């Protein structure tokens, strides 16, 4: 079960693509400059007791859409996830686990690449001008968001997550890093990932507080390593007053 949960986290980390963005994945226009969207080919997640897991990602050579993710640890392949695109705005997502279990979901996208609805026709994710506002409880646990200066300011769940940002820009890569940090323990809907606009900057601190339950309060501090162009290569995490540890490392195409 522990490995399945860690692998779920790994899958969450990398489903940042949109079927609607397949033609736009190489460049993203912003103001007077064009920023290249970097494609990630591998991520390593470092768990407890020295555990290390990897995701290897394959893309369609024609349009850079994601087609397969293999999750492994050592010589063991724990899951294989495949993506097919029946039409421009739809995707079939299938996960096959080592124990024979399978998971399937059909997704329809909005024109901006965010999730519009699922196979049952429901639309449990709400946006405003492209910014995520709410994830309804039907997807696991309800979440409500506030934004300030193009960054997520708070997320309300069972408690309140408050985010603080540094100057480092959230440069476009094939992972929605801020949502990963916020929803890392929730398989739904982060494993589907496409949640509207990303934040402008990368958070350096996420504080969690529950009214009346101070023992549940938690503070996570993040430190990023980047390459010469400012793209993330490593993320380090420190929880409360603990020791800073390497959380994940990224390799690009």
C-alpha positions in Angstrom: 0.0 0.0 0.0 2.8 2.4 0.8 4.4 1.9 -2.6 1.0 2.3 -4.3 0.6 5.7 -2.5 4.0 6.8 -3.4 3.4 5.8 -7.0 0.1 7.8 -7.0 2.1 10.8 -5.9 4.6 10.2 -8.7 1.7 10.1 -11.2 0.2 13.3 -9.8 3.5 15.0 -10.3 3.6 14.5 -14.0 0.2 14.7 -15.5 0.5 18.4 -16.2 -0.4 18.1 -19.9 -3.4 19.1 -21.8 -4.7 17.4 -24.9 -5.7 20.8 -26.1 -2.2 22.0 -25.9 -0.6 19.4 -28.1 0.1 21.8 -30.9 1.4 24.5 -28.5 3.7 22.5 -26.3 7.0 23.8 -27.7 6.4 27.6 -27.1 4.3 29.7 -24.9 3.8 33.4 -25.7 4.0 35.8 -22.8 4.1 39.6 -23.3 7.0 40.5 -25.6 8.9 37.2 -25.2 8.4 33.6 -26.1 9.2 31.0 -23.4 9.9 27.4 -24.3 7.9 24.7 -22.6 10.3 22.0 -21.5 9.4 18.4 -21.8 10.3 16.2 -18.8 11.6 12.7 -19.7 12.3 11.5 -16.2 11.6 12.3 -12.6 13.0 10.7 -9.5 11.0 10.9 -6.2 12.9 10.3 -3.0 10.8 8.7 -0.2 11.3 7.6 3.3 14.1 5.2 4.3 16.1 6.0 1.2 13.4 4.7 -1.2 13.7 6.0 -4.7 11.1 5.8 -7.5 11.2 6.9 -11.1 8.9 8.0 -13.8 9.9 7.6 -17.4 7.8 9.6 -19.8 7.3 9.1 -23.6 5.8 11.6 -26.0 4.3 11.6 -29.5 7.1 12.7 -31.8 4.7 14.6 -34.0 2.9 16.8 -31.5 4.7 16.2 -28.2 1.6 14.9 -26.5 2.3 12.5 -23.7 1.6 8.8 -24.6 3.1 6.7 -21.8 4.5 6.9 -18.2 6.3 3.9 -16.6 6.6 4.1 -12.8 9.3 1.9 -11.4 11.5 1.3 -8.4 14.8 -0.6 -8.9 14.0 -3.4 -11.3 10.3 -3.5 -10.5 7.7 -1.8 -12.8 4.8 -0.8 -10.6 2.5 0.7 -13.1 2.2 1.7 -16.8 0.0 4.6 -17.8 -1.1 5.1 -21.4 -2.8 8.1 -23.0 -4.9 8.0 -26.2 -6.6 11.0 -27.9 -9.8 10.0 -29.8 -10.4 13.6 -30.8 -8.8 17.0 -30.3 -10.5 17.7 -27.0 -10.8 14.3 -25.4 -8.4 11.8 -23.8 -8.5 8.3 -22.4 -6.3 7.7 -19.5 -5.5 4.1 -18.5 -3.3 2.9 -15.6 -2.3 -0.8 -15.3 -0.7 -1.8 -11.9 1.7 -4.6 -11.2 -1.0 -6.6 -9.3 -3.3 -6.6 -12.3 -5.6 -3.8 -11.2 -6.6 -1.2 -13.8 -8.0 2.3 -13.8 -9.6 4.1 -16.7 -11.0 7.6 -17.1 -12.3 9.6 -20.1 -11.7 13.3 -20.0 -13.1 16.2 -22.1 -11.1 19.5 -22.1 -12.1 23.1 -22.4 -10.6 25.1 -25.3 -7.9 26.4 -22.9 -6.8 22.9 -22.0 -8.4 22.7 -18.5 -10.7 19.8 -17.6 -14.3 20.3 -18.7 -16.0 17.0 -17.7 -15.5 13.3 -17.1 -17.1 10.2 -18.6 -20.3 10.5 -16.5 -20.8 14.1 -17.8 -20.1 15.8 -14.5 -18.0 19.0 -14.3 -16.7 19.1 -10.7 -13.9 21.6 -11.3 -14.7 25.3 -11.5 -12.7 28.2 -13.0 -12.9 31.9 -13.3 -11.0 33.5 -16.3 -8.9 30.3 -16.5 -8.0 30.3 -12.8 -8.9 27.4 -10.6 -11.6 28.3 -8.1 -13.1 25.0 -6.7 -12.7 21.3 -6.8 -16.0 19.7 -5.6 -16.1 17.0 -3.0 -17.2 14.4 -5.6 -13.5 14.1 -6.5 -12.4 13.1 -3.0 -12.2 16.2 -0.8 -13.5 19.7 -1.6 -11.1 22.5 -2.2 -11.5 26.2 -2.7 -8.9 28.6 -4.0 -8.1 32.3 -3.8 -5.6 34.1 -6.0 -3.5 37.3 -5.7 -1.2 38.7 -8.3 -1.5 35.6 -10.5 -0.5 33.3 -7.7 -2.6 31.0 -5.5 -3.0 32.8 -2.1 -4.9 30.2 -0.1 -6.5 26.8 -0.5 -9.3 25.8 1.8 -9.8 22.1 2.5 -10.2 20.6 6.0 -7.9 23.5 7.0 -6.3 26.4 5.3 -3.1 26.3 3.2 -1.4 29.7 2.9 1.2 30.1 0.2 4.2 32.5 0.2 6.3 33.1 -3.0 9.8 34.1 -3.9 11.0 35.8 -7.0 11.6 32.6 -8.9 9.3 32.3 -11.9 7.2 29.2 -12.5 8.6 28.6 -16.0 6.5 26.3 -18.2 7.4 22.7 -17.9 5.3 19.5 -18.3 4.3 19.5 -14.7 2.0 21.8 -12.7 4.5 22.1 -9.8 2.4 24.3 -7.5 -0.7 22.0 -7.7 1.6 19.1 -7.0 2.9 20.7 -3.8 -0.6 21.5 -2.7 -2.4 18.2 -3.6 0.4 15.7 -3.2 -1.7 13.4 -1.0 -4.9 13.4 -3.1 -5.1 11.1 -6.1 -8.1 13.0 -7.4 -7.9 15.2 -9.4 -4.2 15.9 -9.3 -3.5 12.7 -11.2 -5.5 14.3 -14.0 -3.7 17.5 -13.6 -5.1 19.9 -16.0 -6.3 22.6 -13.6 -6.2 25.8 -15.6 -3.6 28.5 -15.4 -0.4 27.9 -13.4 0.9 30.4 -10.9 3.3 33.1 -11.9 5.9 32.3 -9.3 7.1 29.2 -7.3 6.1 29.0 -3.7 8.8 29.0 -1.1 6.6 28.3 1.9 3.2 26.5 2.4 1.6 26.8 5.8 -1.3 24.6 6.9 -3.5 25.4 9.8 -6.7 23.9 11.2 -8.8 26.0 13.6 -9.0 24.4 17.0 -6.4 21.7 16.2 -3.0 23.3 16.5 -1.3 19.9 16.6 -2.2 19.5 13.0 -0.5 22.7 11.9 2.4 22.2 9.5 4.9 24.4 7.6 6.7 23.2 4.5 9.6 25.2 3.1 10.8 24.6 -0.5 14.2 25.3 -2.1 14.7 25.0 -5.9 17.7 24.3 -8.0 17.5 25.4 -11.6 19.5 25.2 -14.8 21.0 28.2 -16.5 17.7 29.1 -18.1 15.7 29.0 -14.9 14.0 25.6 -15.3 13.6 23.5 -12.2 16.1 20.6 -11.8 15.6 19.7 -8.1 13.2 20.5 -5.3 14.3 20.3 -1.6 11.7 20.3 1.2 11.9 21.0 4.9 8.9 20.2 7.1 8.4 22.3 10.3 11.8 22.4 12.0 13.1 19.2 10.4 16.1 18.7 8.2 16.0 19.8 4.6 15.7 16.8 2.2 15.8 16.3 -1.5 12.2 15.7 -2.7 12.6 15.2 -6.4 14.9 15.6 -9.3 14.0 16.2 -13.0 15.6 15.4 -16.3 14.4 17.0 -19.6 14.3 15.9 -23.2 
